[in-house]
Amino acid sequence: MVTPMPHPTPDRPARTGRPRSQEADAAILAATREALVELGWSKLTLGDVATRAGVAKTTLYRRWAGKNELVVDAVAELFDELELPDRGSLAADVEGVVLQFAALLGRPETRTALMAVVAESTGDEALRARIRSSIVDRQKRLVLEGRGRAQERGELPAEEDPETAARTADLIFDVVAGAVVHRSLVSCEPVDAEWAHRFTALLLGGLTAAAHS
């Protein structure tokens, strides 16, 4: 007598305990941005994203509680592309990251996703908190890196008080991000090399004055 073989379902039980797939996450976030550009915030659904990404809808719900969290992470992944290459001076570093930031905002998927999630967050404190933690706080690393590099070069004095240093980093980030976002997305004016140069001169003039006051 031959013992019957079990029904071939080896993959199903293993999926619940399987580590998150980076490839699946990347596909889901890319599909989210694509759907936002094509459909807009109001028509975007997790079901549509799952179809575009080629995953089960339950896969999305295991990773994200809802559309708000998914869209924030889709935006955050784009902003994580920003880097601060060492160009030899504080001015050159700032100009470089300003132009890189503006180029990122010029991409349809970034512009659409960012404006949608910011608009939605006006009445949702939990969503605002997620934007702060997933996007804003993560990108403050660029300010800390640039300032630390400038201090090593002797372009800026070291700040001994950690609280003062943190407040200064917050202010620098707000000024740079606010100016570039406003010019790119609100005024719809170009952020070109000339504008980046003039903005940087104004910013660094203020930083130098503040450091010696």
C-alpha positions in Angstrom: 0.0 0.0 0.0 1.4 3.4 -1.0 1.0 6.1 1.5 -0.7 9.1 -0.2 1.5 12.2 -0.5 0.2 15.3 1.3 -1.4 18.1 -0.8 1.4 20.3 -2.1 0.9 23.5 -0.1 4.5 24.1 1.3 4.5 27.8 0.9 1.3 28.9 2.7 2.2 28.1 6.3 5.7 29.5 5.9 4.5 33.0 4.8 3.2 34.2 8.1 6.5 33.7 9.8 8.7 34.7 6.9 10.8 37.9 7.3 9.7 41.0 5.4 10.8 41.0 1.8 12.7 44.1 0.8 11.8 43.5 -2.8 8.1 43.3 -1.9 8.3 46.4 0.2 10.0 48.3 -2.6 7.4 47.1 -5.2 4.6 48.2 -2.9 6.0 51.7 -2.2 6.7 52.2 -5.9 3.2 51.1 -6.8 1.8 53.5 -4.2 3.6 56.5 -5.8 2.5 55.4 -9.2 -1.1 55.1 -8.1 -1.0 58.5 -6.4 0.2 60.1 -9.7 -2.5 58.4 -11.7 -5.5 58.4 -9.3 -4.9 61.0 -6.7 -5.3 60.6 -2.9 -9.1 60.1 -2.8 -9.2 57.3 -5.4 -6.1 55.4 -4.2 -6.9 52.1 -2.5 -4.8 49.4 -0.9 -6.4 46.9 -3.3 -5.2 48.9 -6.3 -1.7 49.2 -4.8 -1.6 45.4 -4.2 -2.6 44.7 -7.7 0.0 47.0 -9.2 2.7 45.6 -6.9 1.8 42.0 -7.6 1.2 41.1 -3.9 -1.8 40.0 -1.9 -3.9 42.7 -0.2 -3.2 41.0 3.1 0.5 41.6 2.6 -0.1 45.3 2.7 -2.2 45.1 5.9 0.5 43.1 7.6 3.0 45.9 6.9 0.8 49.1 7.1 -2.3 49.8 9.1 -3.8 51.9 6.4 -3.4 54.3 3.5 -1.9 57.2 5.5 1.0 55.1 6.8 1.6 53.6 3.4 1.8 56.9 1.6 4.1 58.4 4.2 6.5 55.5 3.9 6.3 55.8 0.1 7.3 59.5 0.4 10.0 58.8 3.0 11.7 56.3 0.7 12.2 59.0 -1.9 13.6 61.5 0.6 16.1 58.8 1.8 17.8 59.2 -1.6 19.1 62.6 -0.5 22.8 62.7 0.2 25.4 65.3 1.2 28.5 64.7 -0.9 31.6 66.5 0.4 32.2 69.3 -2.1 35.0 70.9 -0.1 33.2 73.8 1.6 30.0 74.5 3.5 28.7 76.7 0.8 29.2 74.1 -1.9 27.7 71.4 0.3 24.6 73.5 0.9 24.1 74.4 -2.7 24.5 70.8 -3.7 21.8 69.5 -1.3 19.5 72.3 -2.2 19.7 71.4 -5.9 19.3 67.7 -5.1 16.3 68.4 -3.0 14.7 70.6 -5.7 15.3 67.9 -8.3 13.6 65.4 -6.1 10.6 67.7 -5.6 10.4 68.1 -9.4 9.6 64.4 -9.9 5.8 63.9 -10.3 5.7 61.0 -7.8 7.4 63.1 -5.1 5.4 66.2 -5.7 2.0 64.4 -5.8 2.7 62.2 -2.8 4.1 64.9 -0.6 1.4 67.4 -1.3 -1.3 64.8 -0.8 0.0 63.5 2.5 0.6 67.0 3.9 -2.9 68.1 2.9 -4.4 65.0 4.5 -2.4 65.6 7.7 -4.0 69.0 8.4 -6.7 67.3 10.4 -4.8 64.2 11.5 -2.3 64.6 14.4 -1.2 61.0 14.2 -0.4 61.4 10.5 1.5 64.6 11.2 3.5 62.7 13.8 4.3 60.0 11.3 5.5 62.6 8.8 7.8 64.1 11.4 9.3 60.8 12.5 9.5 59.2 9.0 10.5 62.1 6.8 11.5 65.3 8.7 13.5 63.8 11.6 15.3 61.3 9.3 16.4 64.1 6.9 17.8 66.2 9.7 20.8 63.9 9.4 21.9 66.0 6.4 22.1 69.1 8.6 24.0 67.4 11.3 26.4 65.9 8.8 27.0 69.1 7.0 27.4 71.2 10.1 29.8 68.6 11.6 31.9 68.6 8.4 32.0 72.4 8.4 33.1 72.4 12.1 35.9 70.0 11.2 37.1 72.4 8.4 36.9 75.3 10.8 34.1 77.0 8.9 31.8 77.0 11.9 32.6 76.9 15.6 31.8 73.9 17.7 28.7 74.1 19.8 29.3 72.7 23.3 25.7 72.7 24.5 23.8 69.7 22.9 20.4 71.3 23.4 21.5 74.5 21.6 23.0 72.4 18.8 19.8 70.5 18.4 17.7 73.6 18.2 20.1 75.2 15.7 19.9 72.0 13.5 16.1 72.2 13.7 16.1 75.8 12.6 18.5 75.2 9.7 16.4 72.3 8.5 13.2 74.4 8.6 14.8 77.3 6.7 16.3 75.1 4.0 13.3 72.8 3.5 10.8 75.5 3.9 12.4 77.7 1.3 12.9 75.0 -1.3 9.5 73.5 -0.8 7.8 76.9 -1.0 9.7 78.0 -4.2 9.2 74.6 -5.9 5.7 73.7 -4.9 4.0 76.9 -3.9 5.5 79.6 -6.0 6.3 77.1 -8.8 9.6 78.9 -9.5 12.8 77.2 -10.6 15.4 76.2 -8.1 18.4 76.6 -10.3 22.1 77.0 -9.6 21.8 80.8 -9.4 19.0 80.7 -6.9 20.8 78.0 -4.9 23.9 80.2 -4.8 22.0 83.3 -3.7 20.0 81.4 -1.1 23.1 79.8 0.3 24.9 83.2 0.6 21.9 84.5 2.6 21.7 81.4 4.8 25.4 81.3 5.6 25.6 85.0 6.2 22.9 84.5 8.9 24.7 81.5 10.3 28.0 83.3 10.6 26.4 86.3 12.3 24.6 84.1 14.7 27.7 82.1 15.6 29.6 85.2 16.6 26.8 87.0 18.3 
